[in-house]
Amino acid sequence: MMFGCVSLALAQGDPARAFDPAIAATRRPGTAIRVDLVGDSTQTQNAGYGRGFCANLSAKVDCLDMAKGGASTKTFRADGLWARVLATKPDYILIQFGHNDAVSPEHLPRQVPLPDYIDNLKRYVGEARAAHITPVLVTPLTRRYFEADGKIHSDLTAYSDGMRGVAKEMHVPLIELQNESIAYLDKVGEAEGNKLGITKKDADGKTIFDKTHLNWQGSYVFGRMVAVGLGHAEPKLAKYVRKDAAALPPEGVKAMKVINGGPVKIILIGDSTVASEGGWGPGFCAVMTPNVTCIDDGKNGRSTKSFFDEGLWTKAIAEHGDYYLIQFGHNDQKVNSPKVYASIPDYIANLKRMVAEVRAIGGVPVIVTSLSRRTFVDGKVKEDLTEYVAAARKVAAEEDLTCVDLNSMSTKLLNTMTQEQADGFDMQGHPDAKAENATKAQPALDRTHLNPHGQQVFGRMVANDLIRTAVELGPDVVGSSASR
């Protein structure tokens, strides 16, 4: 999961809705039933089969992916996510856990022994039925652990058996994804199986195959499997399963070209905290492989308003990038500077215009929240960008976008430091320094812009967080360590 800026998408194919209990039960117009996905990262939109599953259901189904990366039967409840699911009032809930429940030698807090896993599943089933929801259990998607015999050797057998026992005992419809995914992978073999997954970095920063999570193609393969399985497990739902397997949308086609080594153009859009003179842009571009054309179009002193007014956006969109990372806010908030000031409603409208125009050229927009300024008050960072950061998060949620919450991440890092330590990132001699930071007492400090060390630290921060959701870009980031 991304830090602090996760898109709280509820519906596949609709603009995402930030979770609000008051409207959680509102259904997409024209739908006949609602189906929720409840589980871990192997069910999610960005790294699981969630989007492929939803795409393989008819338009009559309001398909809500409520899965969470890293979740187990224990933490999904403890984190309040089960209560959110019940608030959406679905007709059916597909429940798949196991990857994070299985006890490892590390004995992580989220893990539970098999008897507790079984009890947790029974409790979910009972509470769903009490809420007049039909539960459907899904045995966990196998990890792609091929051994010398060329076959899958699953590490989830015991937990899959435990789920099968619950289904039999409580007469719950069961989708046999564990066995079916193993059979499929045994048939196609390791090389083809690896083509369905994302990549990650090992401890040395080397790109390796991720044996658990899925790329777009994998999502559509296994999502189709689950959709067809739903029709078999609950025959009355068979009419809602597409007759033919869904094809990848343009965004998925682009992502697969990227993950398979195609060239990529990334455009950075923003103010001076992005720009090459004193922003994180150079640090970000420095950790891209030669496969990436990284263009920093950030400009000093600009806002969403002036970026349009001065024709900078027109020039940037004409570059036809594949990905546009968009970060504004520092200058939009300057109410006494009419050339740059954008009210919160105007700021939101400007960001949404940028998003729409990137999508219109086939690009992928990404929202980046504003880099924190580094002025401390009572030992903590003075958070003076709050409203604009919240507005950027809102746009990301409503538009179902990847969102890099640089503001939260940079603030968290800075709050582990003293003011003196944080000043180790300060740039000297930036042309905007006076406008941003000058005071009579401290006229020379620049606690907004970055020196080369700061550019490296925060550029890396953006890159590492970006690939947690835009997983297809993982092979194009040099040297980040495994973090999923």
N, C-alpha and C positions, 0 to 999 in steps of 0.2 A: 504494500500500500504506500501511496505517496504521503509525505509528511504534510498534514494540515490542509491540503487543498484537493482532496479527493472528490471527484465528481460523483454526487449521490444520485446516479441515474436510477430511475425506476422503470422505464419502458424502452424496449428495443424499438427503434424506428421513430420515436418521438423525441422532441427536445427533452433533455433530462430535467427532472424536477427535484429541487432540494427537498429533503424529507421534512414534511410538515404533517403532523398527526391529523390536523383538521381537514386535509384534503387527500390523505394517504389512500382512502378507499375510493376516491374518484377514478372512474375507469375511462379508458380511451374511447371516444365516441365510435359507435359501430361495432364494438366487440361484444361477443356473446359470453365468454368466460375469461377468467383471470387465472394465470398459472404463475406461481412464484418459484424461483430457484433458491434453495437454502443450502449453503455448503461453504467450501473453502476455495482457494485460488483456482483449482482445476474446473470450477464452474463459472468463474468470472468472465467479464467481457474481454479484458485485455490479455489474459494469460490462460484462459480455460475454454470450455466448450459452450459457454453461455450464449455468445452472439450467434454461433452456428445452430444451436438448439432453437433459439427464438426465430431465426431466419427460416427454419424448416417447418414452422407452424403457419397456419393461414392468418389472414388479416383479421379474422374473427376472434383471435386470441390476444388478450392483453398480457404480454409476457414480461414479467418483472424479474430482473436478476438482482437478488438481494444477497448473493454470496459475498464473502469477504476473504481476502488473502490472509493466510495464517490462522484461520479459524478452526476450532475443534468443537465437538459437542459441548464441551465445557465453556469455552470462551464466547461462543456465539450467543449463549444465554447471558453470561456474565457481563458482556459488553452492551447489553440492551438491544441486540439486533433481532432476537426472536420476538421481542415485544413489538418492534417495528413491523416485522412480517405479519403478525396477527392484526396490526392496525391497518394493513392494506386490504384485509378481508378477501383473500383469494378464494377461488373454488377448489384449487388443487395446490399442494406444495410438494415439490420434488426435493427430497432430503438426501444429501450425499456428504458424509463425513468419513474420516478414516486416516487420511494422510497426516494430519496433525494430531490425531488422537493416539496413534500407535506409539508406544513407549520406546524411546531410544536410550542408549547408555547415558546420554546427557540429562535425562529426566527433566525435560523442559516443563515449565509451569502449565502450559496448555495441554500437555499430554495426560491421558487417563488410562488406567488399566482396562483390560477388555471387559470385566464385569461392570465397571462404571460406564463404559461406552454403551454397552447393551442397555443399562438402566436409563441412560440419557436419551437414547433413541426411543425407548418405550414412553418416556415422559413427553417427548416431542409429539409422538403419535397420539397419545391420549389428549394432550392439550389442543392439538389441531382438531381432533374429532369433537371435543367439547365446544369448539368455536364453529362447528358445522363446516369444517374444511376437510377435504379428502386428502390424507397423506399418501405419498408414493415414495417408497424407498429406492435409492439408486446405489448399487454397490460401487465402491470407488473406482474411478478410472485408474488403470494400471500405470505404474511408472515404467519407463522404457529401459528396463534392466535386462539387456541381452547378455547371455553368457556364452561359453565356448561352444556349446551345442547349437548356437544360433537361435535359441528360443528365449522367451521371456521367463524370468524367474521372479515372481512377484513377492514383495515384502509385505503385502497387505492381505494375505490369505486368511489369517485368523480373524481380522476385523471384518472382512467380507463375509466369512462364515457367521460371525456374530450377527451381522445385519440380516442375513438370510434366516437365521433363527428367529429374530424378532418378527420378520415378515410372516413367517409360518405361524408362529404362536398367536400373533394379533391379527392375522388375516389381512395383511396390508399388501396392496399391489406392489410388485417388485420389478424394477428394471435391472437386468443382469449385465451391467456395464463392465464390471471387472472381467468376467469370463469372455465377453464378446470383444472387448478391446485387446485382450491377450491373444485371442484367436486371430483377430485381424492383423496384429503386429507379427505374430508368428508366420503368417502367410506372406506378408510383404517383405519381411526381413529388416535387419538393423539399419541399413543404409537408407531405405525408403522411410522407415519409422523416424529416423532423425530429421528428415525433411519436414515433419509435422510439428516439430518443436521449436522453441526459441533457443537462443544461446545465452550464455552467461560468462562471467570471468572467473577464473580460478584464483587462488591466493597470489599467484605471480602475475595476474593481469592478462593471462592468456585466454583467448576465446575458446570455449568448449561448449558442447551440446548440453542443454538443460534436459534432463531425463524425465521431468515431471510436467512442465508447462507447455502450452500449445501456441503456435502461431495461427494466423488466419486460416490457413489450409487445414491445420489440425483441428481447429475449432469447428470447421464445417464438416469434417469427416466424422468426428466423434459426436458433434451436436446432432448430426443427422441420425446417428446410431441411437442416441437417447430419445429423439423425437419419435422415431419408428418404434422404439421400445415402449414408449408411453402408450402408443396406439394399441400395442399388444397387451400391455399390462392392464389397461383400462379401455376396453374395446369401444365404449361410447365416445371416446376422444379420437378414435381413428379418423373420423371425418375432418378433424382439424389439422391433420398432418399432411403437408404438401405431398402430392403424388410423386413428383420428381424432386430430386435433391436440389436444394437452393444453390445457385451459382454465387461466387464471390462478387461483392459490389466493387466499384472502381477503387474505393479506399483500400479494400483488401488486396486487390490485384497489385496496387502500388506497393503496399507493405511487403508482399511476397517478393516482388522484384528487388526491393531493398535488402531483405534478409538473405536473398540468394546472391547478393554481391553486386547489384546494379548500382550505377552512380547516383549520388544524392546531392541535391543543392539545398542548403539550409540558409535562410535569410534571418538575420537578427534585426528586430525593429524596436526602437525605443529612444530613450533620452541619454544623457551623458553617463549614466550608470551602466549603460549597455555599450556605449560607443568606444572606439579604439583608444581614445586619448586617456580615459580614466575609468572605464567600465569593465564589466566582467567578460565582455565579448571576446577580447583577445585570448583570455584564458580558456574560454569555451572552445574556440576554433583551434587552439593549440593541441587539444586532446582528441581531435578528429583524425581519422585515417586519411590517407591521400585519396581515398574513394569519395570523400566529401568535399564539395565546393562550399566553403563557409564564407558568407558575405555579411559583414557587419555594417548595416545601414543605420545604426544608432547615431543620433545627432545631439550635440550639446544644446541644452536649454529648450528642447522641444517637448510638446505635449501631444495628446491625441488630436487636439484642435489645430495646433500649428503644423503638425505633420501633414495634415490634409491641406491646410491653407497655403502652405509653401510648395505644394506639389511633390513633396518627398514620398508620400504614399504612392502616388501615380508611378513614380520611377521605380519604387520597390516592387510593386505588383507586376510591372513590365518585365522584371527579371525572371518571372515564372519559376519561382522556387518550388521545391517539393514540400518543405516544411517552413513555416514562419513562426518564429518565437517572438512574442509581442509583450513588451513590458513598458508601461507608462505609469505615471502617478506623481512623481516628484514635482513636476511643473504644472500639471493639471490643477493641483490644489492651491496655486498661487492666486488668490482672489484679487489681489491688487495689481495683477499683470494681465490686462485684457487680451493681449496677443496670445497668451498661453492658457489662461484660466478656462477650465471646463467644469461645470457643476457636476455633481454625481450623476444626475440623469443624462447629461450630455456625454460624460465620460463613458457611461454604459452604452449609450447609443453609438458612440464612436468606435468602441471596441467591437460591438456587434456588426457594425458596417465592415470593419476590417475582416472579421471572421467570415462574413458572407462573401466578400470579394476574393478572399483566399480560396474558399471552397469553389467559387465560380470558375477559377482557373485550374481546378483539380488539385490544389495544394491542401496541406494539413495544417490548420492553425493550432498554435499552442499558446496558452496564456501563462505568463510569468509574473508573479506578484513582485512589487517593488523591493529592490535591495534596501535593507534597513540602513538608516543613517546611524552614525556611531557616537552620538552624544549621550553620555550617561547622566542619570539623575538618581541620587541615593543608591549608587552601585549597580543600577540596571539601565539598559538601553531605554532612552526616551522614545516611545512609540508614537510618532507623529504622522504616520501614513495610514492609520487604522481604517478610516472610511473608504479610502481608495483601494486599499487591499481587499476589504470586504466586498467592494463592488466588483473587482476583478474576479474574485472567487465566485461571485454570483453569476457573472457572465459564463465562466467555465462550466458551472453546474447546469445552467439553463441551456447552454449550447452543446452539452455533452462533450467537452473538450478535455484533452490532457492539460493538466494545470501543474506547473512547477511552482510550489509555494516558497519562493526564494525569501520572501519577507520573514516567514516563520522560521525557516532554516537558518538564515543569517542572524536573526535575533537570538535564536537558541544558542548558536555558537558564541556570539558576542557576550551573552549573559554568563558564560563560563569564564570570562576575562575581566580584567580591570580596565579602567579607562586608558591607562598607559599602554597596556597590551593591545587594546583595540586600535590605538593610534599607530600601531605598527603597520596598519593597512593604509594609512593616510597618504594621499598623493601630494606632492609639492608642485606648486606652480600651475595648477589647472585653471583655465580661463574662467570657469564658472565658480571657482572657490569662493570668491567674495560674495556673490549672490546667494550662495548656499549657506555659508558658515560664519562669515566675518562678524565679529563683535568688537567693541572698543577694548575689551579686556584681552581677547585672543584673536587678533586680526589675521593671523597666518594659518590657523588650523583649517584643515579640509577634512571633515569627517563624513563626507559624502562620496568622494571619488577615490579610486583605488590606485595604489602604486603597483608595480609588477607582481609583487608577492600577493597582494590582495586580488589582483586579476586572476592569478593562478588558483588561489583557494576557492573563490566564488564561481569562477568559470567551471572548475571541476565539479563543484556542488551542483550547478545547473545541469551539466552533462550527465552526471550519475543519477540524478533524480528523473531526468527526462526519460531515460531508458527503462525505468521501472514501469512505465505505462506504454510508451512508444517502443515496445520491446524489440521491434524489428531493427531499430537503430543500434542495438547492443554491439554487434560486431564492428560498428564504425566508431566506437569510443575506445580509445587506447588506454589500457592499463588500469581500469577500475576493477576493484576486487569484487568477488561474489557477495551479493547482499540479499538475495531473495530467499 
